Amino acid sequence: MNTCLFGGSFDPVHQGHVYYVHRVQESLHPDLIILMPANRSPFKKENPTDGKHRVEMLKRAFPEMKNVLISTWELERPGPSYTIDTVRYLYTFYDSIKTLYILVGMDQMAQIKKWKSLDEMIKMGVIFVVFPRKGYDSSDIDSKIKKYCLFIDGPILDISASSLREKIKAGEDVNNQIPPAVWEYIKKNNLYTYA
């Protein structure tokens, strides 16, 4: 079974997340795409929005994709979420995994050597599926890591969750950057409107 893991804060879920999941679907045809909201990123100081809201936003962003699974495994564990722990779990839980892809932005790949137990992940056969991010290109990735990467082509979507949170807080229009059902959920639950 070819499986693709897409982890992150998803705070909020936006059109960039949706676009790249669809691109992976079109280009790699994985049997399963696992969306895994993090309890807390080890690279971020602030705590994200409550996990239940982020799960609900993911459900609304991907209502019709049959091979997409939203996993709460990282949310149910205390402390920061390390990808190596999730990879170990997935290989144990899904013993039929043939190839495990990890969908990741070019910005994260530029600092991937900071990831915990990267060598172990590579030895386990993980392939990084890299989508473009503004201000980064493949030259930012360590040459030894590139051979474990597949690069997704397509437009650079200049959408960032942190800037969306700021825009929502400021009352700016973000309609075209967030899936309609997700935007309705955000408004209904008054998310990101705090001072």
C-alpha positions as CSV (number, residue, x, y, z in Angstrom):
1,M,0.0,0.0,0.0
2,N,1.4,3.4,-1.0
3,T,0.6,5.9,1.7
4,C,1.1,9.7,1.9
5,L,1.4,11.4,5.2
6,F,0.6,15.1,5.3
7,G,1.2,16.5,8.8
8,G,1.1,20.1,10.1
9,S,-0.8,22.5,12.3
10,F,-3.6,23.1,9.8
11,D,-4.3,26.3,11.7
12,P,-6.4,27.1,9.7
13,V,-6.8,24.7,6.8
14,H,-6.5,26.7,3.6
15,Q,-6.5,26.3,-0.2
16,G,-2.8,25.5,-0.3
17,H,-3.4,22.4,1.8
18,V,-6.3,21.4,-0.5
19,Y,-4.4,22.1,-3.7
20,Y,-1.3,20.0,-2.8
21,V,-3.3,17.0,-1.5
22,H,-5.1,17.0,-4.9
23,R,-1.7,17.3,-6.7
24,V,-0.4,14.3,-4.8
25,Q,-3.5,12.4,-5.7
26,E,-3.1,13.2,-9.4
27,S,0.7,12.6,-9.6
28,L,1.3,9.7,-7.2
29,H,-2.1,8.0,-6.9
30,P,-1.5,6.8,-3.3
31,D,-3.8,4.2,-1.9
32,L,-4.2,6.4,1.3
33,I,-3.5,10.0,2.2
34,I,-3.3,10.6,6.0
35,L,-3.9,14.1,7.2
36,M,-2.3,14.4,10.7
37,P,-2.8,17.6,12.6
38,A,0.1,18.1,15.1
39,N,-0.5,18.5,18.8
40,R,2.3,21.1,18.7
41,S,5.1,21.6,16.2
42,P,8.6,21.3,17.9
43,F,9.6,24.4,15.7
44,K,6.7,26.7,16.9
45,K,6.5,28.4,20.3
46,E,2.8,29.1,20.4
47,N,0.2,26.4,20.9
48,P,-2.2,25.9,18.0
49,T,-5.9,26.2,18.0
50,D,-7.7,23.4,19.8
51,G,-7.3,20.1,17.9
52,K,-11.0,19.5,17.7
53,H,-11.4,22.7,15.6
54,R,-8.6,21.8,13.3
55,V,-10.0,18.3,12.7
56,E,-13.4,19.7,11.9
57,M,-11.8,22.2,9.4
58,L,-10.0,19.2,7.7
59,K,-13.3,17.3,7.5
60,R,-14.9,20.3,5.8
61,A,-12.0,20.8,3.4
62,F,-11.9,17.2,2.2
63,P,-15.5,16.0,2.2
64,E,-15.4,13.9,-1.0
65,M,-12.0,12.4,-1.3
66,K,-12.5,8.7,-0.6
67,N,-8.9,7.8,0.2
68,V,-8.2,10.6,2.6
69,L,-8.1,9.7,6.3
70,I,-7.9,12.3,9.1
71,S,-5.9,10.9,12.0
72,T,-6.0,12.3,15.5
73,W,-3.0,10.2,16.7
74,E,-0.6,13.1,17.2
75,L,-3.3,15.1,18.9
76,E,-3.9,12.4,21.5
77,R,-0.2,12.4,22.5
78,P,1.3,14.9,25.0
79,G,4.1,17.3,24.0
80,P,5.5,18.3,20.6
81,S,4.8,16.1,17.6
82,Y,7.9,14.6,16.0
83,T,7.5,13.1,12.5
84,I,9.8,10.1,13.4
85,D,7.3,9.0,16.1
86,T,4.5,9.2,13.6
87,V,6.4,7.3,10.9
88,R,7.2,4.5,13.4
89,Y,3.6,4.3,14.4
90,L,2.3,4.2,10.8
91,Y,4.7,1.4,9.8
92,T,3.6,-0.6,12.8
93,F,-0.2,0.1,12.5
94,Y,-0.3,-0.3,8.7
95,D,1.8,-3.4,8.1
96,S,0.9,-3.3,4.4
97,I,2.7,0.0,3.7
98,K,4.9,-0.4,0.7
99,T,6.0,3.2,0.3
100,L,5.5,6.0,2.7
101,Y,5.5,9.5,1.2
102,I,5.7,12.6,3.4
103,L,4.2,15.7,1.8
104,V,6.3,18.7,2.9
105,G,6.9,22.3,1.8
106,M,10.2,23.4,0.4
107,D,10.6,25.7,3.4
108,Q,10.6,22.7,5.7
109,M,12.9,20.7,3.5
110,A,15.4,23.6,3.7
111,Q,15.7,22.9,7.5
112,I,15.0,19.2,7.5
113,K,18.4,18.4,9.0
114,K,16.9,19.8,12.2
115,W,14.3,17.0,12.2
116,K,14.6,14.4,14.9
117,S,16.0,11.0,13.7
118,L,16.1,12.0,10.0
119,D,18.6,9.2,9.2
120,E,16.2,6.6,10.7
121,M,13.3,7.9,8.6
122,I,15.5,7.6,5.4
123,K,16.6,4.1,6.4
124,M,12.9,3.1,6.7
125,G,12.4,4.1,3.1
126,V,10.5,7.4,3.5
127,I,10.2,9.6,0.4
128,F,9.7,13.3,0.8
129,V,7.2,14.8,-1.7
130,V,8.1,18.5,-1.9
131,F,5.9,21.3,-2.9
132,P,7.2,24.8,-3.8
133,R,7.2,27.6,-1.4
134,K,7.9,31.3,-2.0
135,G,11.5,32.2,-1.4
136,Y,12.9,28.7,-1.6
137,D,14.1,26.3,-4.4
138,S,15.7,22.9,-4.5
139,S,19.2,24.4,-4.1
140,D,18.2,25.1,-0.4
141,I,18.0,21.3,0.2
142,D,21.1,19.4,1.3
143,S,22.4,17.5,-1.7
144,K,22.5,14.3,0.3
145,I,18.8,14.5,1.0
146,K,17.6,15.4,-2.6
147,K,17.8,11.7,-3.7
148,Y,15.0,11.0,-1.3
149,C,12.8,13.7,-2.6
150,L,10.1,13.9,-5.3
151,F,9.3,17.5,-6.4
152,I,5.7,18.5,-7.2
153,D,5.5,21.1,-9.9
154,G,2.9,23.7,-10.1
155,P,2.3,27.3,-9.0
156,I,3.7,28.7,-5.8
157,L,0.7,29.4,-3.6
158,D,1.7,32.3,-1.4
159,I,-0.7,31.3,1.5
160,S,0.5,31.1,5.0
161,A,-1.6,30.0,8.0
162,S,0.0,32.6,10.3
163,S,-0.8,35.4,7.9
164,L,-4.3,34.1,7.6
165,R,-4.8,34.2,11.3
166,E,-3.6,37.8,11.4
167,K,-5.9,38.8,8.5
168,I,-8.9,37.2,10.2
169,K,-8.1,38.9,13.5
170,A,-7.8,42.2,11.6
171,G,-11.2,41.6,9.8
172,E,-9.6,41.3,6.4
173,D,-11.2,39.3,3.6
174,V,-9.7,35.8,3.3
175,N,-12.6,34.3,1.3
176,N,-10.5,33.2,-1.7
177,Q,-7.7,31.6,0.5
178,I,-9.9,29.3,2.6
179,P,-12.3,26.6,1.4
180,P,-15.9,28.0,1.8
181,A,-17.0,25.3,4.3
182,V,-13.9,25.9,6.4
183,W,-14.5,29.7,6.3
184,E,-18.1,29.1,7.5
185,Y,-16.9,27.0,10.3
186,I,-14.3,29.6,11.4
187,K,-16.9,32.3,11.4
188,K,-19.5,30.2,13.3
189,N,-16.9,29.3,16.0
190,N,-15.3,32.8,16.2
191,L,-11.8,31.3,15.6
192,Y,-8.8,33.7,15.2
193,T,-10.7,36.7,16.3
194,Y,-9.0,37.1,19.6
195,A,-7.0,40.2,20.4
